[in-house]
Structures are given as structure tokens and as C-alpha cells.
Amino acid sequence: MRHLLALSALAVWLAATASPVTADQTRGRGRATGPAPAAAPASPAMTNADVVKMLKAGLGEDIVISAIRTAKERSFTLSADGLVQLKMDGVSDRVIAVMLDPTAPPAAPVARTTAATPPPASAPAPPPTGSFGGSTVSPASAVAEVQLVTSSGMKPVSPEGGDMSSSYAFVKMIVWANFRGLKADVRTTDKRPGLLIKVTDPKFNSRFLLVKTEEDEDDNVRSVKIKSGVYTVSTAFVPDSDWIIPTKAEEQSPGVWLMTPNKELGRGEWGVLDAQNRYLYGFAIDK
């Protein structure tokens, strides 16, 4: 009897000293307690600099394009200045096109020639021929490389040669520079495209002028009115001031200029006139 009383007393003492089990503890038996783990930080958005860095590290275009497509966030600078900088950093048009539209299928890579000697360059367009005496005007300077910078990428613009014509208004002679075809091959819907011009010339601003052109359906030409006066071959090839569009031209790097109009251009035919070589780099705005 005394032994049973001792056991009862021990049971009562153990029950009194034991910690109560809560409902939460019952549900969470065997689980570690503590603060919830912190969420992983979000990856930064891919930028122009990331694309340039990957390409300069030697990654192939297909790998870079795949990285652009699969990036969770993208924050590219694709303004005219941004596109020009990408081009200057060596980013191909193929990669830039995917940056502009990651959902579009990439263009096929350009095949590289392995010939010992490079293929001959295509000859530039013939310069305009003066209508007075039929004398051919030879290029005075190196031919520039021109590209139209738009929101959809960059498009090369070829130099166009033409000829001269004249008409009379009272006692004044009006001289026209005429370029074949009513429509330019290079077209855009951007109202304020840029023009990337690669040429080494300290007199850039007086040599390259953005001009409007007038369509002459009778002769199937686009014409630019030249400064009025009696024309001879030695006369400066300068457009009439009313036909010149004010622009801002900045040298991005030695010999590489970016020309942008000071205002939006309307629908029609336009071009950059090379006053020394007498070429027109024509383009059109469709809307």
C-alpha cells in the first residue's frame, strides 16, 4: 500500500512539472521553428551594356540572342543615339533586331568569305553630269557611307548620281539637280530619323545637307532646286536655302557623324545631298 502511494505521488509530481503542449506544437511535431527564409533578390534587367559585354567576351550571336529572349526583364536603350552606340560597339544588325523585338525570329547569320583576297567593292554611282557643255563632274572627295537610323534598325543608303537641268523665270535662271526615279528605295515611317554618316571631312556641315526633293512625274525624277544663278560646272553645288532642312550634326567618333533634323519631317521624299561629290543619299517617309 505504501508502495502504491509513492508511485501515485511521483505521477502527480511529473504531471505538474511537465510543459504544456500547445496546438501549434502538436501540428508541427518534428518541424524546425524559426523565421521564414528571405526571398531571393530579383535579377537586374538586361541592358545594352550587358549585350555588348557578352559579345566582347566572345559569346556567339546565337547565344546572345538566346539570352536576350530568355531574360526575365529587359531595359534596352533603343533611341537613335542608343542604336548608333550599339553599332559603334560592334553589335550586329541581327542582334539589334532581336533587341528591338525579342519575339521576332532572328535573321540568318551573314556568311563569311574565306577567300584569300576580298571581293571587289561595287563602284559608286556615277556623279551628276552638268547639262551645260555635257562635262562630267568627277568626285571631289571620298564617297561617304550613310545609314538611316530608325526605330526598326539601321538601313544603308546608297549614293545616287544624276544630271542637271535649267529653266528660266524672267531674267533668272533656275537650276535643278535631278535624280532618277520618283521613289527612293530606302523608306521609313519615322518622322525624325537619324543619319549616320561615315566620312573624314573637317567641313562636314557645309558638305552634307539634308534636303527635300520634288517629284517630277513627267521626267520620272526627284529634283532639288540649286541656288539660283548662271550655272557653270565650277559653280558651287549648293541647294536653294528654302530646300535645306536645319539639322544637328554631332561627331560620335573620329569620322563618324550623326545628323538629325531639328523637327519632324512630313510624308515625302528626302535626302542628304553631298555638295562636293554631287550625290544624293535619298530616303522617303511614308506616313
Secondary structure, DSSP 8 states (H G I E B T S, - for coil): -HHHHHHHHHHHHHHHHS----HHHHHTTT---S-----------B-HHHHHHHHHTT--HHHHHHHHHH-S-B----SHHHHHHHHHTT--HHHHHHHH-TTS-----------SS-----------B-SSTT-B----S---EEEEEETTEEEEE--B-EEEEEEEETTEEEEEEEEE-SS-S-EE--SS-EEEEE---TTHHHHEEEEE-EEETTTTEEEEEE-SS---TTS---B-GGGB--EEEEEEETTEEEEEESS---SEEEEEEETTTTEEEEEEE--
